[in-house]
Amino acid sequence: GDALPVQRFPPSSKQPVPASYPAACQPHKLPARPLLRPAKVCQAGDAYTQEKFKPQPTRDLEKEKRRLQNILATGKDEVEDKVEQVLIQKKEEETAEPDRFEELINEIQERREFLAEMEALGQGRKYQGIVLTEISQKLHEMEIIDKKRSEEMRTIMTKAFPVGNKSNLQD
């Protein structure tokens, strides 16, 4: 029941072996005063050197001059003009796609359907004169377009196949 001995004395032939701890578990020793680098060491390093200037790709000054001259002369930018021209060309292409003759056919069909709906509702007499007038105007416009097309076809055909002697065609 006695207390354990505080220190154990090794036999005289052996030296005491210190216990080895892993490096992460050992306590860090802090210096008595903080370590400051001397000024000469700081100046010797790259802390006081400035980065060298690396220029970015430059603008084309001649192009900028021409652009500014154009703005001052016309009041518009070249880029805007090009964009507007592209938009105008696209609009022309879009409007060229649907044929006016086909549009007129669709409009006439819509007016006929409208008139049929109004007759079903009992309002046919009220709208019949207006709708028939619009349909006749569309038909007249279609006739004009048809005449223009037939004239264009005749001129194309006469240019493509010139006829020297008409008697050969009748034979």
Solvent accessible surface area in square Angstrom, and as a share of the most:
residue,aa,sasa,rsa
1,G,133,1.28
2,D,137,0.71
3,A,97,0.75
4,L,157,0.78
5,P,108,0.68
6,V,156,0.90
7,Q,128,0.57
8,R,208,0.76
9,F,163,0.68
10,P,61,0.38
11,P,86,0.54
12,S,121,0.78
13,S,102,0.66
14,K,139,0.59
15,Q,148,0.66
16,P,99,0.62
17,V,135,0.78
18,P,116,0.73
19,A,79,0.61
20,S,111,0.71
21,Y,143,0.54
22,P,84,0.53
23,A,88,0.68
24,A,98,0.76
25,C,92,0.55
26,Q,84,0.37
27,P,121,0.76
28,H,159,0.71
29,K,192,0.81
30,L,156,0.78
31,P,77,0.48
32,A,117,0.90
33,R,191,0.70
34,P,108,0.68
35,L,154,0.77
36,L,154,0.77
37,R,163,0.60
38,P,83,0.52
39,A,69,0.54
40,K,168,0.71
41,V,74,0.43
42,C,31,0.18
43,Q,118,0.53
44,A,89,0.69
45,G,39,0.38
46,D,117,0.61
47,A,76,0.59
48,Y,154,0.59
49,T,95,0.55
50,Q,169,0.75
51,E,171,0.77
52,K,179,0.76
53,F,174,0.73
54,K,161,0.68
55,P,95,0.60
56,Q,143,0.64
57,P,126,0.79
58,T,124,0.72
59,R,173,0.63
60,D,82,0.43
61,L,116,0.58
62,E,100,0.45
63,K,123,0.52
64,E,59,0.26
65,K,113,0.48
66,R,135,0.49
67,R,91,0.33
68,L,100,0.50
69,Q,120,0.53
70,N,33,0.17
71,I,53,0.27
72,L,139,0.69
73,A,85,0.66
74,T,87,0.51
75,G,59,0.57
76,K,105,0.45
77,D,19,0.10
78,E,70,0.32
79,V,89,0.51
80,E,93,0.42
81,D,43,0.22
82,K,127,0.54
83,V,78,0.45
84,E,81,0.36
85,Q,106,0.47
86,V,71,0.41
87,L,89,0.44
88,I,96,0.49
89,Q,108,0.48
90,K,109,0.46
91,K,131,0.56
92,E,105,0.47
93,E,110,0.49
94,E,108,0.48
95,T,98,0.57
96,A,80,0.62
97,E,138,0.62
98,P,70,0.44
99,D,51,0.27
100,R,92,0.34
101,F,46,0.19
102,E,94,0.42
103,E,61,0.27
104,L,0,0.00
105,I,72,0.37
106,N,86,0.44
107,E,43,0.19
108,I,11,0.05
109,Q,88,0.39
110,E,105,0.47
111,R,57,0.21
112,R,134,0.49
113,E,90,0.40
114,F,79,0.33
115,L,20,0.10
116,A,58,0.45
117,E,102,0.46
118,M,30,0.13
119,E,97,0.43
120,A,89,0.69
121,L,129,0.64
122,G,62,0.59
123,Q,81,0.36
124,G,7,0.07
125,R,229,0.84
126,K,134,0.57
127,Y,64,0.24
128,Q,76,0.34
129,G,48,0.46
130,I,105,0.53
131,V,5,0.03
132,L,88,0.44
133,T,73,0.42
134,E,57,0.26
135,I,12,0.06
136,S,60,0.39
137,Q,111,0.49
138,K,34,0.15
139,L,79,0.39
140,H,113,0.50
141,E,58,0.26
142,M,25,0.11
143,E,100,0.45
144,I,74,0.38
145,I,31,0.16
146,D,81,0.42
147,K,132,0.56
148,K,122,0.52
149,R,92,0.34
150,S,42,0.27
151,E,98,0.44
152,E,101,0.45
153,M,107,0.48
154,R,155,0.57
155,T,72,0.42
156,I,98,0.50
157,M,96,0.43
158,T,87,0.51
159,K,168,0.71
160,A,60,0.46
161,F,132,0.55
162,P,109,0.68
163,V,78,0.45
164,G,85,0.82
165,N,85,0.43
166,K,150,0.63
167,S,55,0.35
168,N,106,0.54
169,L,126,0.63
170,Q,158,0.70
171,D,153,0.79
